[in-house]
């Protein structure tokens, strides 16, 4: 975000003074800031998707465990199969 703000200021200063090089430098700095911001957002999205996949796997594992589908799991107190 700072790069975008600094770039905007450089661009404005270059436009006011007629310094095309400073103006172009400001625009480049803004693009850099935008690219960094986009990269951070993509990483957040990737991490959120991975967290969701992990939560789904854990939920599915817990459901299988609750239903007794992890093999012939017997109730340790009664000796009965929990699937019955």
Residue pairs with C-beta under 8 A, 6 or more apart in sequence:
1 33
1 37
2 33
3 29
3 30
3 32
3 33
3 36
4 29
4 30
4 33
4 34
4 37
5 33
6 26
6 29
6 33
7 25
7 26
7 27
7 28
7 29
7 30
7 31
7 32
7 33
8 26
8 30
9 26
10 22
10 23
10 25
10 26
10 29
11 22
11 23
11 26
11 27
11 30
12 26
13 19
13 22
13 26
14 20
14 21
14 22
14 23
14 24
14 25
14 26
15 23
64 70
67 83
68 81
68 82
68 83
69 83
72 81
73 81
73 82
74 80
74 81
74 82
75 81
75 82
